[in-house]
């Protein structure tokens, strides 16, 4: 056997090394050199034994005599050294099978193909980029995907379920310079611009409060797609970067419940601005609601919703009361070149103090849409009008202008306005938007002289997006406010924004 012969050679060399002291005729240096050569030879032979052992084939069913326990193998005497050395071989053990042999013996199975994520149908609308990405979080008929969304990017399966989850959002830094006091230093809300004489001193601000985080889940059920969206930004009041809930809703098939954008709002009609607020006439309310979509043929659909938006009433005493949900109805048509939507809201306003109470029926209409081929020029537009619906309108929400109490009775306030935007892609990475809007509130002697009367908004920007994961933009915004007594004020803002998307 090769192993036995090699082992005998090692033993011979060891025996020869023990006989070296008897060679007195050699000098110490010669003996040291010869010992070193022999040691190197022994090392090489040991390594060779290890290689031969690794290459040894798996034993056959018949056991050789040399491998029977208790047997020994005598090594031949070393003739050159004059010393006979006999080495007893230890019992041979069954060596473990080599990994190569195990791999060859094991049956081979191709890894299972990953199960692709099923995705809902995509909206018929042409895709147009937006800096805010608000249209990605809105609900749609049949839980359709937003224009340009493939429905798969960033999703991963939740183990043991049929649910797919996505964590997304973006980090956005806004830096702005105002020529005068613009009222709100973080957003450009024209109704907050101070009227009358101003100092003319410019101011600078920088923040990342629009940074948002989104958790989205989807799964197929026997009742259609189930979608859940939870989103926040940092426009809350709990400090300089207070948590602010934007969305917390679910939609199964065509039934929506939760907190999010009102059904009265058409997000696909808003212009693409860096400014978070946008034109003041755009309906922009987030609230709790239950909603039902009714898909029809040829891109048509109906929407019915019950919503909770508490009345906002200006009164010297007492307070507003909610006596019934707001009712919203909308009809919408979508096509490959754009869409058009008509919406209506009806609500009951109520007020009470210690001496009197009153109720009134309020309502309004909005017509909006967008037109333009994908990756080309496009126009967004809309108009809104009504009585007692200030809660639903961007510039008027939150400042108590649904109605005013006059001599113990509710006097509903009229509001109307519109907006238009024009988007132009210069090439694959550069785009621009022009936007304009105007909003009116009816004159009322019951209102304070410094109450809102009219606002104007205009914006122009240049946006650079070399990659889907990040965008930069520069925007000039102008706003003007006129009060009930005719006093006005205006301001310019130069804003630059940088945004990093987590998933794109």
C-alpha positions as CSV (number, residue, x, y, z in Angstrom):
1,X,0.0,0.0,0.0
2,X,1.2,3.5,-0.8
3,X,0.5,4.8,2.7
4,X,2.5,1.9,4.3
5,X,5.5,2.5,2.1
6,X,5.5,6.2,2.8
7,X,5.2,5.6,6.5
8,X,8.1,3.1,6.4
9,X,10.2,5.8,4.7
10,X,9.4,8.3,7.4
11,X,10.4,5.7,10.1
12,X,13.7,5.0,8.3
13,X,14.5,8.7,8.2
14,X,13.7,9.0,11.9
15,X,15.9,6.0,12.7
16,X,18.7,7.5,10.6
17,X,18.5,10.8,12.5
18,X,18.9,9.0,15.8
19,X,22.1,7.3,14.5
20,X,23.7,10.6,13.5
21,X,25.5,11.2,16.9
22,X,27.5,7.9,16.2
23,X,29.1,9.5,13.2
24,X,31.9,11.2,15.1
25,X,34.0,11.8,12.1
26,X,31.5,14.5,10.9
27,X,31.7,18.0,12.1
28,X,29.0,19.7,14.1
29,X,28.1,22.0,11.1
30,X,27.8,19.1,8.8
31,X,25.6,17.2,11.2
32,X,23.3,20.2,11.7
33,X,22.9,20.7,7.9
34,X,22.1,17.1,7.4
35,X,19.6,17.1,10.2
36,X,17.8,20.1,8.7
37,X,17.7,18.4,5.3
38,X,16.2,15.3,6.9
39,X,13.6,17.3,8.8
40,X,12.5,19.0,5.6
41,X,12.3,15.6,3.9
42,X,10.1,14.3,6.7
43,X,7.8,17.3,6.4
44,X,7.4,16.8,2.7
45,X,6.6,13.1,3.3
46,X,4.0,13.9,6.0
47,X,2.3,16.3,3.7
48,X,2.3,13.7,1.0
49,X,0.7,11.2,3.3
50,X,-2.1,13.7,4.0
51,X,-2.6,14.2,0.3
52,X,-2.8,10.4,-0.3
53,X,-5.2,10.0,2.6
54,X,-7.5,12.7,1.1
55,X,-7.4,11.0,-2.3
56,X,-8.1,7.6,-0.8
57,X,-11.3,6.1,-2.4
58,X,-14.2,5.0,-0.3
59,X,-13.6,1.3,0.8
60,X,-15.5,-1.4,-1.1
61,X,-18.0,-3.8,0.7
62,X,-15.1,-6.4,1.2
63,X,-12.7,-5.3,4.0
64,X,-9.0,-5.8,3.2
65,X,-7.0,-7.8,5.7
66,X,-4.9,-4.9,6.6
67,X,-7.9,-3.0,7.8
68,X,-9.2,-5.8,10.2
69,X,-9.0,-4.6,13.8
70,X,-5.9,-6.0,15.6
71,X,-3.8,-6.5,12.5
72,X,-0.4,-4.8,12.1
73,X,1.9,-3.9,9.4
74,X,5.7,-4.3,10.0
75,X,7.9,-1.8,8.4
76,X,11.2,-3.1,6.8
77,X,14.5,-2.5,8.7
78,X,16.6,0.4,7.7
79,X,19.7,-1.1,6.1
80,X,21.5,2.2,5.7
81,X,21.3,3.1,9.4
82,X,21.9,-0.4,10.7
83,X,18.8,0.0,13.0
84,X,15.7,-2.1,12.5
85,X,12.5,-0.3,13.3
86,X,9.1,-2.1,13.3
87,X,5.9,0.1,13.4
88,X,2.5,-1.3,14.3
89,X,-0.2,0.3,12.2
90,X,-3.2,1.3,14.3
91,X,-6.6,-0.2,13.4
92,X,-7.9,1.3,10.3
93,X,-11.2,3.2,10.8
94,X,-13.8,3.8,8.2
95,X,-13.1,7.3,6.8
96,X,-16.0,9.6,6.4
97,X,-17.1,10.0,2.8
98,X,-15.6,13.0,1.0
99,X,-17.8,16.0,0.3
100,X,-17.3,15.4,-3.4
101,X,-18.7,11.9,-3.1
102,X,-21.6,13.1,-1.0
103,X,-22.5,15.7,-3.5
104,X,-22.3,13.2,-6.3
105,X,-24.4,10.7,-4.4
106,X,-27.1,13.2,-3.3
107,X,-29.9,13.8,-5.8
108,X,-29.8,17.2,-7.4
109,X,-32.9,19.5,-7.2
110,X,-33.0,23.0,-8.8
111,X,-34.0,25.7,-6.3
112,X,-37.6,26.7,-6.5
113,X,-38.4,29.6,-8.7
114,X,-39.4,32.7,-6.7
115,X,-43.1,33.4,-6.7
116,X,-43.6,36.7,-8.6
117,X,-45.8,39.3,-6.8
118,X,-49.2,39.6,-8.5
119,X,-50.0,43.2,-9.2
120,X,-53.3,45.1,-9.7
121,X,-54.2,46.8,-12.9
122,X,-52.6,50.1,-13.7
123,X,-54.4,53.4,-14.1
124,X,-55.2,54.4,-17.7
125,X,-53.7,57.9,-17.0
126,X,-50.4,59.0,-18.5
127,X,-47.6,59.1,-16.1
128,X,-46.2,62.5,-15.1
129,X,-43.5,63.0,-12.4
130,X,-44.3,65.1,-9.3
131,X,-42.0,66.3,-6.6
132,X,-44.4,65.7,-3.8
133,X,-45.5,62.2,-5.0
134,X,-48.8,62.6,-3.3
135,X,-50.6,60.8,-6.1
136,X,-48.8,57.6,-5.1
137,X,-50.5,57.4,-1.7
138,X,-54.1,58.2,-2.8
139,X,-56.8,55.5,-3.2
140,X,-58.1,54.5,-6.6
141,X,-60.9,52.4,-8.1
142,X,-60.1,48.7,-7.9
143,X,-57.0,49.6,-6.0
144,X,-55.3,50.5,-9.3
145,X,-51.7,51.4,-9.4
146,X,-50.8,55.0,-9.7
147,X,-49.6,56.2,-13.2
148,X,-46.0,55.1,-13.6
149,X,-46.0,52.7,-10.7
150,X,-45.1,49.1,-11.6
151,X,-46.5,47.8,-8.3
152,X,-43.5,45.6,-7.6
153,X,-40.5,47.8,-6.8
154,X,-39.5,47.6,-3.2
155,X,-42.1,45.0,-2.2
156,X,-41.1,41.9,-0.3
157,X,-43.3,38.9,0.9
158,X,-44.2,38.6,4.6
159,X,-43.2,35.1,5.5
160,X,-46.1,32.7,6.1
161,X,-48.7,35.0,4.5
162,X,-49.8,36.1,1.1
163,X,-49.1,39.8,2.0
164,X,-46.5,41.9,0.3
165,X,-44.9,44.8,2.2
166,X,-43.0,47.9,1.1
167,X,-41.2,50.5,3.2
168,X,-40.7,53.7,1.2
169,X,-40.6,57.5,1.4
170,X,-38.1,60.2,0.9
171,X,-35.8,62.6,2.6
172,X,-36.4,66.2,1.5
173,X,-34.5,69.4,2.4
174,X,-36.1,72.7,1.7
175,X,-34.1,76.0,1.8
176,X,-35.9,79.3,1.1
177,X,-35.4,83.1,1.1
178,X,-38.4,85.4,1.6
179,X,-38.3,89.0,0.4
180,X,-40.8,90.0,3.2
181,X,-42.6,88.2,6.0
182,X,-44.5,85.4,4.2
183,X,-46.4,84.4,7.3
184,X,-45.7,80.7,7.4
185,X,-41.9,80.2,7.1
186,X,-42.2,76.4,6.3
187,X,-45.0,76.5,3.7
188,X,-46.1,79.2,1.3
189,X,-49.7,79.6,2.4
190,X,-51.0,82.9,0.9
191,X,-53.7,83.4,3.5
192,X,-51.0,83.8,6.2
193,X,-49.2,86.6,4.4
194,X,-49.3,89.8,6.6
195,X,-51.2,92.7,5.0
196,X,-50.3,96.3,5.3
197,X,-46.9,97.9,5.6
198,X,-44.0,95.5,6.0
199,X,-40.4,96.0,7.0
200,X,-39.0,94.8,3.7
201,X,-36.4,92.7,5.5
202,X,-35.6,89.3,3.9
203,X,-35.4,86.1,5.9
204,X,-33.9,82.7,5.4
205,X,-35.2,79.3,6.5
206,X,-34.2,75.7,6.0
207,X,-35.9,72.5,7.1
208,X,-36.6,68.9,6.3
209,X,-40.2,68.6,7.7
210,X,-41.6,67.3,4.4
211,X,-39.4,64.1,4.8
212,X,-41.9,61.3,4.9
213,X,-42.0,57.5,5.7
214,X,-44.6,55.2,4.1
215,X,-45.6,51.6,5.0
216,X,-47.7,50.0,2.3
217,X,-49.1,46.4,2.2
218,X,-51.0,44.6,-0.5
219,X,-52.6,41.2,-0.8
220,X,-55.0,39.4,-3.1
221,X,-58.3,38.2,-1.6
222,X,-61.5,36.6,-2.8
223,X,-63.0,40.1,-2.6
224,X,-60.4,41.9,-4.6
225,X,-57.1,43.6,-3.7
226,X,-56.5,44.6,-0.1
227,X,-54.3,47.7,0.3
228,X,-53.1,49.4,3.5
229,X,-51.2,52.7,3.6
230,X,-49.6,54.3,6.7
231,X,-47.6,57.5,6.1
232,X,-46.3,60.4,8.1
233,X,-44.2,63.5,7.7
234,X,-42.9,66.0,10.3
235,X,-45.2,69.0,10.0
236,X,-46.8,68.2,13.4
237,X,-47.0,70.6,16.3
238,X,-45.1,68.5,18.8
239,X,-41.9,70.5,18.4
240,X,-39.8,71.7,15.5
241,X,-40.2,68.3,13.8
242,X,-43.4,66.9,15.3
243,X,-44.8,63.7,14.0
244,X,-47.7,64.3,11.6
245,X,-50.0,61.5,10.4
246,X,-50.8,61.9,6.7
247,X,-52.5,58.6,5.9
248,X,-53.8,55.6,7.8
249,X,-56.3,53.7,5.6
250,X,-57.2,50.4,4.1
251,X,-59.1,49.5,0.9
252,X,-60.6,46.1,0.1
253,X,-61.7,45.9,-3.4
254,X,-63.6,49.2,-3.9
255,X,-64.4,49.9,-0.3
256,X,-62.1,52.4,1.5
257,X,-62.0,53.1,5.3
258,X,-59.6,55.2,7.3
259,X,-57.8,58.6,7.4
260,X,-56.5,60.3,4.2
261,X,-57.3,62.7,1.4
262,X,-60.9,63.6,0.9
263,X,-62.9,62.1,-2.0
264,X,-63.6,65.8,-2.9
265,X,-59.9,66.2,-3.8
266,X,-58.5,65.3,-7.2
267,X,-54.8,64.8,-6.6
268,X,-54.1,64.1,-10.3
269,X,-55.0,67.7,-11.1
270,X,-52.5,69.5,-8.9
271,X,-49.4,71.2,-10.5
272,X,-45.9,69.9,-9.9
273,X,-44.5,72.4,-7.4
274,X,-41.6,72.3,-4.9
275,X,-43.8,74.3,-2.5
276,X,-45.6,72.0,-0.2
277,X,-48.9,73.9,-0.1
278,X,-49.4,74.8,-3.8
279,X,-52.2,77.1,-5.2
280,X,-54.6,78.2,-2.4
281,X,-57.8,77.2,-4.4
282,X,-56.9,73.5,-4.6
283,X,-59.1,71.4,-2.3
284,X,-56.7,69.9,0.2
285,X,-58.3,68.2,3.2
286,X,-57.3,65.0,5.0
287,X,-60.0,63.4,7.2
288,X,-61.6,60.2,8.3
289,X,-64.0,58.7,5.8
290,X,-65.7,55.6,4.4
291,X,-65.9,55.4,0.6
292,X,-67.2,53.3,-2.1
293,X,-65.9,53.2,-5.7
294,X,-68.2,52.1,-8.5
295,X,-66.3,51.2,-11.7
296,X,-68.1,51.6,-14.9
297,X,-67.1,50.9,-18.6
298,X,-64.9,52.9,-20.8
299,X,-62.8,54.5,-18.0
300,X,-65.8,55.9,-16.1
301,X,-66.3,55.6,-12.4
302,X,-68.4,56.9,-9.5
303,X,-67.4,57.6,-5.9
304,X,-69.7,57.9,-2.8
305,X,-68.2,58.9,0.6
306,X,-69.2,59.8,4.1
307,X,-66.6,62.0,5.8
308,X,-65.9,63.7,9.1
309,X,-64.8,67.3,8.8
310,X,-65.9,69.4,11.8
311,X,-67.4,72.8,11.0
312,X,-65.1,75.8,11.3
313,X,-67.2,78.7,12.5
314,X,-66.2,82.2,13.6
315,X,-68.3,83.2,16.6
316,X,-67.9,85.4,19.7
317,X,-69.1,82.7,21.9
318,X,-70.2,79.1,21.8
319,X,-68.8,76.5,19.5
320,X,-69.4,74.4,16.3
321,X,-71.1,71.1,16.5
322,X,-71.0,68.1,14.2
323,X,-74.5,66.6,13.7
324,X,-74.0,64.4,10.6
325,X,-71.3,63.2,8.3
326,X,-70.4,65.1,5.2
327,X,-71.6,63.4,2.0
328,X,-69.3,63.5,-1.1
329,X,-70.2,62.3,-4.6
330,X,-67.8,62.3,-7.6
331,X,-67.9,61.2,-11.2
332,X,-64.7,60.6,-13.1
333,X,-63.5,59.7,-16.5
334,X,-60.0,58.5,-17.3
335,X,-58.3,57.9,-20.6
336,X,-54.8,57.6,-22.1
337,X,-54.5,61.4,-22.6
338,X,-55.9,62.5,-19.2
339,X,-58.9,62.7,-17.0
340,X,-61.8,64.9,-15.8
341,X,-63.6,64.8,-12.4
342,X,-66.7,66.4,-11.0
343,X,-67.2,66.4,-7.3
344,X,-69.9,67.6,-4.9
345,X,-70.0,67.8,-1.1
346,X,-73.0,68.4,1.2
347,X,-72.6,69.1,4.9
348,X,-74.6,70.2,7.9
349,X,-73.2,73.0,10.0
350,X,-74.3,73.6,13.5
351,X,-73.5,76.0,16.3
352,X,-74.6,76.5,19.9
353,X,-74.0,78.8,22.8
354,X,-75.7,79.3,26.1
355,X,-78.4,81.5,24.6
356,X,-79.0,80.3,21.1
357,X,-78.2,77.6,18.5
358,X,-78.6,77.3,14.7
359,X,-78.0,74.9,11.9
360,X,-77.6,75.3,8.1
361,X,-77.1,73.1,5.1
362,X,-73.8,73.8,3.1
363,X,-72.3,72.4,0.0
364,X,-70.1,73.0,-3.0
365,X,-68.8,71.7,-6.3
366,X,-65.4,71.2,-7.9
367,X,-64.4,70.4,-11.5
368,X,-60.8,69.4,-12.3
369,X,-58.7,67.5,-14.7
370,X,-55.4,67.0,-16.5
371,X,-54.6,66.6,-20.2
372,X,-51.4,65.7,-21.9
373,X,-49.5,62.7,-23.3
374,X,-47.0,60.8,-21.2
375,X,-43.5,62.3,-21.1
376,X,-44.8,65.4,-23.0
377,X,-46.4,68.8,-22.2
378,X,-49.4,68.6,-20.0
379,X,-52.0,70.9,-18.4
380,X,-53.6,70.5,-14.9
381,X,-56.6,72.6,-14.0
382,X,-59.5,73.0,-11.6
383,X,-62.2,75.2,-10.2
384,X,-64.0,75.1,-6.9
385,X,-67.1,77.0,-5.5
386,X,-69.6,76.6,-2.8
387,X,-71.1,77.9,0.4
388,X,-69.8,76.8,3.8
389,X,-67.0,74.5,2.4
390,X,-63.9,76.5,3.5
391,X,-62.7,73.4,5.5
392,X,-62.1,71.7,2.2
393,X,-60.2,74.5,0.5
394,X,-56.4,74.8,0.8
395,X,-56.0,78.5,1.8
396,X,-59.2,78.6,4.0
397,X,-58.9,75.4,6.0
398,X,-58.4,75.8,9.7
399,X,-59.2,79.5,10.1
400,X,-62.9,79.4,10.9
401,X,-64.4,80.5,7.6
402,X,-67.2,78.0,6.9
403,X,-69.6,80.4,8.5
404,X,-69.9,83.3,10.9
405,X,-72.4,83.8,13.7
406,X,-74.4,87.1,13.1
407,X,-77.0,88.0,15.7
408,X,-77.3,84.4,16.9
409,X,-77.7,83.0,13.4
410,X,-75.3,81.1,11.2
411,X,-74.3,83.1,8.0
412,X,-72.7,80.7,5.5
413,X,-69.7,82.2,3.6
414,X,-69.3,81.8,-0.1
415,X,-65.9,80.9,-1.6
416,X,-64.8,80.3,-5.2
417,X,-61.6,80.1,-7.2
418,X,-59.5,78.1,-9.6
419,X,-56.0,77.1,-10.6
420,X,-54.0,76.0,-13.7
421,X,-50.6,74.5,-14.2
422,X,-48.5,73.8,-17.3
423,X,-45.7,71.2,-17.2
424,X,-43.0,71.0,-19.8
425,X,-40.2,68.3,-20.0
426,X,-37.1,69.8,-21.5
427,X,-35.5,66.4,-21.9
428,X,-35.2,63.1,-20.0
429,X,-33.8,64.8,-16.8
430,X,-35.0,68.4,-16.8
431,X,-38.6,69.7,-16.5
432,X,-40.4,72.9,-15.5
433,X,-43.8,73.9,-14.3
434,X,-45.8,77.1,-14.3
435,X,-48.7,77.4,-11.9
436,X,-51.3,80.1,-11.1
437,X,-54.3,80.2,-8.7
438,X,-56.8,82.6,-7.3
439,X,-59.3,82.3,-4.5
440,X,-62.1,84.5,-3.2
441,X,-64.2,84.6,0.0
442,X,-67.5,86.6,0.1
443,X,-67.5,89.9,1.8
444,X,-69.4,89.9,5.1
445,X,-69.9,92.7,7.6
446,X,-69.9,90.0,10.3
447,X,-66.3,89.2,9.7
448,X,-63.4,91.2,11.1
449,X,-61.8,93.8,8.8
450,X,-58.5,91.7,8.7
451,X,-60.3,88.5,7.7
452,X,-59.5,86.8,4.4
453,X,-60.9,88.3,1.2
454,X,-58.8,87.2,-1.8
455,X,-55.5,85.4,-2.5
456,X,-53.3,85.1,-5.5
457,X,-50.6,82.5,-6.1
458,X,-48.0,82.0,-8.9
459,X,-45.0,79.7,-9.2
460,X,-42.3,78.8,-11.8
461,X,-39.7,76.1,-11.3
462,X,-36.9,74.1,-12.9
463,X,-36.4,70.5,-11.7
464,X,-33.4,68.2,-12.4
465,X,-33.9,64.5,-11.9
466,X,-30.9,62.6,-13.3
467,X,-31.9,59.4,-11.4
468,X,-35.3,58.2,-10.1
469,X,-33.7,58.1,-6.6
470,X,-33.0,61.8,-6.3
471,X,-34.3,65.2,-7.6
472,X,-33.2,68.8,-7.2
473,X,-35.3,71.9,-8.0
474,X,-35.3,75.7,-7.9
475,X,-38.6,77.6,-7.7
476,X,-39.8,81.2,-7.5
477,X,-43.1,81.7,-5.7
478,X,-45.3,84.8,-5.5
479,X,-48.3,85.3,-3.2
480,X,-50.6,88.1,-2.4
481,X,-53.3,88.4,0.2
482,X,-56.2,90.9,0.4
483,X,-58.2,91.4,3.5
484,X,-61.9,92.2,4.0
485,X,-61.1,95.9,4.4
486,X,-59.1,96.0,1.2
487,X,-55.6,96.1,2.8
488,X,-53.2,93.8,1.1
489,X,-49.7,92.4,1.3
490,X,-47.4,90.2,-0.8
491,X,-44.2,88.3,-0.7
492,X,-41.7,86.5,-3.0
493,X,-40.0,83.3,-2.0
494,X,-37.0,81.7,-3.7
495,X,-36.9,78.0,-2.8
496,X,-34.6,75.2,-3.6
497,X,-35.2,71.5,-2.7
498,X,-33.2,68.3,-2.7
499,X,-35.0,65.0,-2.4
500,X,-33.7,61.4,-1.9
501,X,-36.1,58.6,-2.4
502,X,-35.7,55.4,-0.4
503,X,-36.9,52.9,-2.9
504,X,-36.6,54.3,-6.5
